[in-house]
């Protein structure tokens, strides 16, 4: 039996895991966390996402959705017709962020109420 390569990156003690760093850089990008948070509630169309996240431009929403799709966290479903309807939802790997997003939401409420 061949040894299975470790999926954990070798890191010096006390250093930040590169996988964690990549994940936090993706989710921490401006507006990305808000998009993921909105999609944890339910699948949404583009316009619904725009309304759910005040201040987010259509151009940037489109860009962030593309990035999340490329990373495998969001999928888009295109419904044929006139007009074409596109619904965005979290993939199974994106849905795994739900508990972390929920915890962050709870922490943020406490943080802002005590500050």
Secondary structure in CASP SS format (residue, H / E / C, confidence):
PFRMAT SS
TARGET T0000
AUTHOR 0000-0000-0000
METHOD secondary structure of the structure
MODEL  1
X C 1.00
X C 1.00
X C 1.00
X C 1.00
X C 1.00
X C 1.00
X C 1.00
X C 1.00
X C 1.00
X C 1.00
X C 1.00
X C 1.00
X C 1.00
X C 1.00
X C 1.00
X C 1.00
X C 1.00
X H 1.00
X H 1.00
X H 1.00
X H 1.00
X H 1.00
X H 1.00
X H 1.00
X H 1.00
X H 1.00
X H 1.00
X C 1.00
X C 1.00
X C 1.00
X C 1.00
X H 1.00
X H 1.00
X H 1.00
X H 1.00
X H 1.00
X H 1.00
X H 1.00
X H 1.00
X H 1.00
X H 1.00
X C 1.00
X C 1.00
X E 1.00
X E 1.00
X H 1.00
X H 1.00
X H 1.00
X H 1.00
X H 1.00
X H 1.00
X H 1.00
X C 1.00
X C 1.00
X C 1.00
X C 1.00
X C 1.00
X H 1.00
X H 1.00
X H 1.00
X H 1.00
X H 1.00
X H 1.00
X H 1.00
X H 1.00
X H 1.00
X H 1.00
X H 1.00
X H 1.00
X H 1.00
X C 1.00
X C 1.00
X C 1.00
X E 1.00
X E 1.00
X E 1.00
X E 1.00
X E 1.00
X E 1.00
X C 1.00
X C 1.00
X C 1.00
X C 1.00
X C 1.00
X E 1.00
X E 1.00
X E 1.00
X E 1.00
X E 1.00
X E 1.00
X C 1.00
X H 1.00
X H 1.00
X H 1.00
X H 1.00
X C 1.00
X C 1.00
X H 1.00
X H 1.00
X H 1.00
X H 1.00
X H 1.00
X H 1.00
X H 1.00
X H 1.00
X H 1.00
X H 1.00
X H 1.00
X H 1.00
X H 1.00
X H 1.00
X H 1.00
X H 1.00
X H 1.00
X C 1.00
END
